[in-house]
Structures are given as structure tokens and as C-alpha cells.
Amino acid sequence: MDSDPAQFYEPFEAFSAENPAICVGCWFKIYSVAELMKYSGDRIRVLYSFPHKLGASRICYTAWQQVNGLAAAGAEVLVCPGALHRPVSAGVRVNPTLARGKLRIPYKLLGTDRALELHDCIVSRRIEKLVGQIDIIHTWPLGALRTLKTAAKLGIPTVLERPNAHTQFAMDAVQQECDRLQVGLPPDHEHAYNANKLRKEEEEYRFASRLLCPSDFVAKTFLDKGYDSEKLVRHFYGFDHTMFYPSNAPRNSKRGLTMLFVGACAVRKGVHYALEAWLRSPACRDGTFMIAGDFLPAYAKRLAPMLCHPSVRSLGHRNDIPELMRNADVLVLPSVEEGSALVTYEARGSGCVLLVSDATGAICRHMETGLIHSVGDVATLTLQITMLHAERLRLEKLRKASLDSAHEITWTAAGTRLLDVYREALVG
């Protein structure tokens, strides 16, 4: 990418605690206050369809937080998960599709694809009986096509979550990077090319009333594929402020820079770029680069010479991520493709300065609340690491500015924004 990385983050500045409901920017329709107020007096009735185990890890955690955030924001929520992994907020009605009580249909028994299709079939039948009782339906990829078609027939607005970029873009970007590194991608990997998956997701895109884009980067990948800007709406994810908060202990300005990576150590996350930049920077002489996450074996083998450097600590999977973040100066994430990485929200809440590519979907402003570089630009990333290593006052200024506005990107704030997105869909 040769464009200014900061441009992808500009539209987010339109959101604020004082005026969170209006979505502005060159890619998105602007609604008048009067239009949005049309639904503000009534509780919006949401059917939230999630085909996986609500409250488990990764997207299951994201969906769980969205459901709780919607309830806190005042929505009336009926959630239909495949199964419920952990309790939701009081007042949220739960009606699983692949479980009853303690009995569950094992996903492994059916196979993931069949389990998602069965979930979709069950939800699509349920909504036929709920006409007049729900205002909008929130769906997730690969478990939504029948639901979206049925809702369209019944005239019920729908939104489809896009936790990653356009699937064709994501598959191509990851494959190109794997080819460049000569690292094979496992055939069952979520980003390996899969024609059936792509065809189904593109059909879901077509039938959804709106596509929920958690970052301007995600929206751009759809715009580049020819999608109408009015079909795309911006929301964001968040962090749990009870888990991710900064340390009160004073920072030792004389210690070496501590840089942290958190996540699955796969090609798409760009760990190789982080390692290259770190080892080119003088920060590696007295600093520490911690990598928290498991590596794909072929990728670890490819990076072995850099991982052996004494300043690099490969920690493997960790359960103490909040503490690691509190003790780190910087979170690095040089991804080639993301939706809007949760670790970037959590790092900001913990007091880490973001050092990210323009494909991470991170909510930050370049040189104000973080540092952004173009995908693959190791030279710029090296300069940024060097600057933070040498200029501790700048590091502290970025950290303070990031923390001062972190309350705007909690899960509570995300729930409020998501409810406003529903209002936009209902008036549109």
C-alpha cells in the first residue's frame, strides 16, 4: 500500500462520547438527528443470530460482548447462538439452536459446515414466526444465508458482521505473503483459498441489508470490490476495562524498550516484519521483544534465525495477557490483513502504545494515539521503533493521549454505537 496510512483512520474522529450516533466520512451516509431519533424512543428489538459457541474465544467472545453491550445500551435482545458457552446479561433472552439444556449437538460430529447450515436453517424458520416481534436481525458469516433470504422476503432489515476484510481480499493477501516467504498454508486454515466458502460469503453479502465494518480498512476492501458505500456501516469493537487497565507503577525510563506481540503467530499477522524491524533497530541491544502466541510450525522454522536473538522471547500461548500488556511499552501488530484486532483495543486500555500497520483496523491516530505504517514497510517500522526507543518523552506523550481517550472504545461504548447502527439501518 502506498497511500498515507493515517487516512484510513480519519472517519473515526466523527465518533465521540458527545455525539456517538452520527456516522460521517467520505464513505458513509450521513443521517439527520431527526431520522435517527425516530427509533430512539422505543426499544429496538434485535434477533442476534450467532452460529458458534457464544462466549468462547475469538469471534465467540466478540459476539458475547456485543450481546451484553446491546442489552446495556437498551436494546431488547433475543440471541440465538449455536450453543451458550457462558451466561449473558440479565434480560437477554437465549434460545440456542444446537443445544437444549446441558445437551449439545457436537460440532465435530456434524462437521463445522453442516453445523453452521443447521443453525441457519433453524433461525430462518424461527423468524417466520416472529414477524412483528423483531425489528432487525444481526447475523454472522457462513451461518446466515437462509436467514438473510427469509428476512428479505419478510421485509425485516438485516446486518451482517464482517470480522475480517472482504474474504477474497483476505485470501489473496495471505496467500501472496505466504508465497513470498515460501511458507505453506495448511489447507484447512481459515484463510486458505476455499471457493465454496467465498461463494457463500459473497451471496451473504448480497442479501444483507447492511455490512457491519469494524474498521475503515475493512470498508475499503469492500469499496474496492465495487460495493455501494450505503451498504457499508461503521461500528467498532472494544475492550473490557475491568481486565485491561494501566499499571500505576512508575515507568523506568532507563530500562530498554519492551515491545509485545499478542496473537496467533501466523503469516497474516506479520510477525516476520516485526522481527526484521526490531533487529534492525538499536532497541534490540538493551530491550526485549516478547511474542505471546503459538506459531505455525513452518512459519516458526522460517523465522528461526531471528527468533534465536537474545532480545527476543517467544512465550507461546499465555493466559496473563493483561499483565503482559501493563508491563510493556509498545504493542506491535504489522498485519497484512485484519478486521479490527481486539488486542489493539486491549493494549490501549492497558497503557501500551500501538505500533500497527494500516491493515490492523486499529482505532488510533498516527503520531497522536499510536504509530501507523503501511503494510510491509519495514523501513518505517524500524524508524518508529527506534524513535520510541530513543525518545521516551514522546513515548509517554503517546501513551497518555491513548489512555485519555481509551474510554471511547470500551465494549460499553461499542454497544451504544452498534445500537445506533441499527437505527441507521432501520431509517435507511
Secondary structure by P-SEA (a helix, b strand, c coil): cccccccccccccccccccccccccccbbbbccccccccccccbbbbbbbcccccccaaaaaaaaaaaaaaaaccbbbbbcccccccccccbbbbbcccccccccccccccaaaaaaaaaaaaaaaaaaacccccbbbbbccccaaaaaaaaaabbbbbbbcccccaaaaaaaaaaaaaaacccccccccccccaaaaaaaaaaaaaccbbbbccaaaaaaaaaaccccccbbbbbcccccccbbbbcccccccccbbbbbbcccccccaaaaaaaaaaaccccccbbbbbccccaaaaaaaaccccccccccccccccaaaaaaaaccbbbbbcccccccaaaaaaaaabbbbbcccccccccccccccccccccaaaaaaaaaaaaaccaaaaaaaaaaaaaacccccaaaaaaaaaaaaaaaaac
